[in-house]
Amino acid sequence: MANRVILACEMIEDEVRLALKALPPGGRPPLVWVESGLHERPERLQAALKELIGRLDEGACTRRAVAVPSVRPGRGPAEARRDEVVVGPVEEVLLALGFCGSALNGLSARHVSLVFPRVDDCISLLLNRGCLREEVPRNPRHYYLTRGWFSHESSLQQAFADWEERFGPERAAKLRRAMFAGYEQVNLIDTQAYDLEECLDRSRSIAGDLELEHGIVEGSVQLLERLFRGERDSEIVVVPPEEPIGFRHLFATDDTRRTESA
């Protein structure tokens, strides 16, 4: 098994930790957390990932351990949660996140392979229960939540708080409803990685504030488990050194589909 490191968005901390339990304790790669606040801004997320991959690439080239910037998962400003993880030379960087707009597009390394799940974003990652990307049961008129949405910083939560402070409760409520005018339902994803009861009241409250229906949908960490175990199939993309990640990697070829079904 190749030497690996995991770069994971802290928004899916619960699910990453659950998926890692499928590995023997001695076989768990080093884990670097990427701050959740970057998730809403693909260009900032891309810049952060580029820096992290660059550090790991340098370590692979020199065959020396490198200190990689990380955060301690939790609430509050990322600046107050800065951390470092010392990572030895690796051959693969596992990206435990989705394509997230264009955040992964153009990323490359000279000495390590980049490996990531073939999904559009972290919602599709958690809704995939063992199917192709094109078959993920996701409704575009539904808004999806997990406990991570309540446990970590997001630009949407910050916007809601800012509107309350600037415009007062009544106008803030109107702004929220206008923002979600195209949605019909708020769904809490049951990934089995956290106690659903802890979040039900809050997710129902959000649905009520937005005047939307509320539902619970089944999720899974199976794709993360396969990524961490080193399985490679049509839904796990491996980009070798010197090759940049591109939008083409989101689409399975006929050959990979045939291999998957064989």
N, C-alpha and C positions, 0 to 999 in steps of 0.2 A: 504494500500500500504506500502510495506516494506521501511524502511529508506535506502536510496541509495546514492552512490557517483559515479561519472563518471570519468574514466581515459581515456583520449582521446589523440591521436597523433595530434600534432599541424598542421601536413601536411593537415589534413582534417578539419581545423578550420571552413572554410566557411560552409561546409556541416553539421557539428555538431551544429553550431549556428542556421542554418535554421531548422534542425530537432527539436531543443529545442523550437522553436516557436510554435510547435504543442501542447506544454504543457502549462497549466495555469501558470502565473508568480510565484505564490506561490508554485507550485508543481515541480519546477525545482531543481534537486539535485545539490549539490556542484560539481564543475568542476575542475579537476586537469589535466593540460596539460603536456604531455610527449614530450620532444624535438624531432624534426623531424630527427636530425642527427643520432639518434639511430636506425632509421627505416631500414637503410641499413645493420646494423650489428645485426643479431638476438641474438647473445650471450650477447651483451651489452644492447639491449632492454629488454631481459629476466631478466638480473640482476637489471635493473632499476625498472621493474614492480614488481619483487620480493621484493625489498625494500619498494615500495609504499604499496603493499598488506600487508607486515609485519607490517607497521605502522598502517594501518587501522584495521588489525586483533587485534593488541594490544589495540586499542581504543574500539573495540567491546568487548574484554575480560574484560577490566577495567571499561567499561561504562563511559569513559571520552573522551572529545574532544582531538584530536591530531593534531599537525602541520605536514602537508604533503608537501614534496618538489614539486614544480611546476616550470613552466617557463611562462614568458609573451610572447605569440605568436608574431613572427616577424622575421626579418632577423638579421644577426649578430651572433657572438659567443654566445652559450647558457650560458656561464659563466656570461656574462653581463646582462642576462635576468632572472636570478634566482629569484624565488619567493616562497612563502609558502601559503598554503590554510589550514585554520583551519576547521577540519571536526569532527562533533559529532559522536557518536557511530552509526554504520550502520549495516544492515543485509545483504546487497548485494553490490558487487562491479561490476559496469557495465563497461566492457572493450570495448570502442568504437574504435576498430581496428580489423584487420584480424589476422589470425594465424601467418602470417609473418615468413615463414620458420618454425623454431622450437621455436620462441620466447615465445609462450604460453605453449609449451610442458613441463610438469612437475610442473607448478605453482600450488600451493594449499594454502589453508588457514584453520585454525582450528576453527574459529568462524563465518566466513562469507561465503556466497555463491558467486561464480564467474560466471558472466553471460556475454556472448559474442555472436556476430553473427557468424553463421556457414559459414564462407568464408575463402578463402586461404589468402587474403591480402586486402588492402584498395581499390585496383582497382576493384576486384570482389565485394567488398562491395558496391561501387558506381555504378557498372554496373547492379546490381540486382534490377530489377524493379517489383519484386513480384513473383519470381520463386524459385525453388530448387537450391541449390549450383551447382548441376551437370548440370543445364540448363542455367547458366549465359552466355550471348552471348559475349564471349571473344575470340579474335583471337590471338593465341600465336605468330604470326608473326607481330603483331601490338604493337606499344609502346604507352602507354596512359599517358595523362597529364591532370591536372586541374590547376586552378589558384594557388593552394597551392604549386605546383612545382616551380612556379616563385616567390612566396611570402615568402618561408621558405627555410632554408638551406637543401641541399642534397649532398651526397658524389659525385654524378655524376656531378652536377654543379661545385663543387670544383675541381674535376678531370679535367673538361674541361678548367677551368681557369688556373690550374697548368700547363697543357700541352701547353697552349698559351704562358705562361711565360717562360717555360723551353725550348720548342722546336721551337717556332715561329708559326705563323698562318698556314703556308702551311703544315708542318709536323703534327701539332695538328689536322688539318682537316682530314688528312689521318688516324690518330689514331681513330678519332671519327667514320669515315666511316667503319674502320675495326671492331670496337667494335659493330657496328650495322649492320654488314653484313648479319645477319640472319633475319633482319626485312624488311618489305615491306612498312609500313605506320606508320605515327605518327597521333594519334587521340587525339583530345581535347574532354574531356567528359563534356557535358552540363548537369550539375546536378541541374540547376536552382538556385544555391546558390550564383552565382556571375554573373557579366556582361560579357558575352562571348566576346563581342567586345574588351574588355580590353586586352584579351589574344591572339586574333586571329593572329595579326601580329607576335608576338613572337613565337607562336607554328608553324606558317607557315615558319618562319625563321629557326627554328630548323630542320623542315622537309627538307627544301632546303639545309641546310648545310650538312645534312646526305644523301642527294640525295634520299629521300624517298617521297612517296605520302603523302598527308595530308587529314585528314577527321575530321568530327565532329560526335560524337555518343551520343545518348541519355543516360543520367544517372538518378539516383534517390537517394533520402535520405529516402525512405520508410522503409528500414530495420533499419536504425538508429532511426526513429520515433517509430517503434514497440518496439525496445529495450528500449528506454527511457520511453515509456508509460507503460511498464510492461507486454506487450503481450508475451506470451510464446507459441511457436509452433515448428515445425521441424527445422526452420532456426534460432532459438534463443536457444543457449545451456545454460543450468543451471547446474553448477557443485556444489554440496553441500559441506559443510565443511568436511574436512578430506580426500576428494577425489581429487587426482591430475588430472589436465587437461592432456589429451592424444590425440594422433592422431586419436583414435577411435571416438572422439567427432566431427570430421569433416564429419563423415558418418552417414546419417540418417538411423535408423532402419526401418524395414517393419512396425512395430507397429506405429512409429511416422508418417510415410507416410500415413497409413490408417487413423490415427487421423486427419491429416491435410486435407485429402480429404473428411472426413465425414461431 
